[in-house]
Amino acid sequence: MDYNTLLNPTAKNIKPSGIRKFFDIANEMEDVISLSVGEPDFHTPWHIREAGIESLEKGRTRYTPNRGFIRLRESIAAFLQRHYHVQYAPETDVLVTVGGSEAIDLCIRSIVSPGDEVLIPEPSFVCYVPITQIAGGVPVIVETKPENGFRLTAQELEEKITDRTKLLVLPYPNNPTGAVMRKEDLEEIAGVVERHNLIVLSDEIYASLTYGGTPHVSFASLPGMRERTVLVNGFSKSHSMTGWRLGYAAGPAEIIGVMTKLHQFAIMSAPTTSQYAAIEAMENGDEDIEYMRGQYDMRRRLIVDGLNQMGLTCFEPEGAFYVFPSIQSTGLSSQEFCEKLIYSHHVAVIPGDAFGACGEGFVRISYSYSIKHITEALERMEAFLKEL
């Protein structure tokens, strides 16, 4: 059978994620220190795990409402109000999803029609472009620059807008760069969004992880932007719950309603046990966030200082748990640098071009690992550079 004639050509031609390549190589080798994966090294806090365990012990294993438990949606709304000063009605404006990734997919497929253009700042996470393409949309890349701290500027955005532009993806705090948008930057972006009647997908999965006195400002909290914004977040990064696969979207009831219908037919409902754990995380997990953020901040300072000292220029990231140093001084491409480093000194990092063509000349290094882990990796990287 010729399966090529049966498969969706757009889906068939999507390239595999460049992130997985070096992760897979690391798993096949011994003595590799991997700084490649964006996954917290903390266990899910015990009181959150205990809530999930208790739900199982009490036999709470049935289907849940399509939108998610109302108590969880209430807790999410309260969390967003408490931390980011934006209000949502739990009954209509909040949807619980299988990870933040599903929320991104639902948002794009609910809004984008064939031929619609979607503005995607890069470097950024790998899913926005292929999801846009599968929906029939046209990804329009907006390159952000290291001299601007990889923050999106209103001018860069304005230059890419056409009469077919419908959606802007706003991925801050940013993976892979660690960039954080200032309030004044967002206000200028808001002016462009309103002027051109755009919808915004604000991916705020790293909102709880900002450093150096730079608090996260939710785009939806700006005047007039709540009705134009779908806010996506989750529990993986803030509460170290990656394997629980739980996220959420909050936004205008009309958009959330359409997203809920897609969710209903594709997924039906998010995992029951995970939702009970997430209620505990939302209601009693703020101290966990503060503790983990403090630990990441120490690691951040260690790795930024270490990279700069060995000659890999690195601007100071203010959010998430990644650094994005330039490796141009080595004369190697991003792919060459990562391949030579992992095979010769057994350290895994991710080439910057995995996050868009403008990421060439950089690598992404995660500091969601222990101090010991990071220190050993830095020593090996310094030895690698000296040999070059």
Buried (B, 14 or more C-beta within 10 A) or exposed (E): EEEEEEEEEEEEEEEEBBBBBBBEBBEEEEEBBBBBBBBBBBEBBEBBBEBBBBBEEEEBEEEBBBBBBEBBBBBBBBBBEEBBEBEBEBEBBBBBBBBBBBBBBBBBBBBBEEEBBBBBBBBBBBBBBBBBBBBEBBBBBBBBEBEEBBBBBBEBBBEBBEEEBBBBBBBBBBBBBBBBBBEEBBBBBBBBBBEBEBBBBBBBBBBBBBBEEBEBBBBBBBEEBBEBBBBBBBBBBBBBBBEBBBBBBBBBBEBBBBBBEBBEEEBEBBBBBBBBBBBBBBBBBBEBBEEBBEBBBEBBBBBBEBBBEBBBEBBBBBBBBBBBBBBBEBEBBBBEBBBBBBEEBBBBBBBBBBBBEBBBBBBBBBBBBEEEBBBBBBBBBBBBBEEE
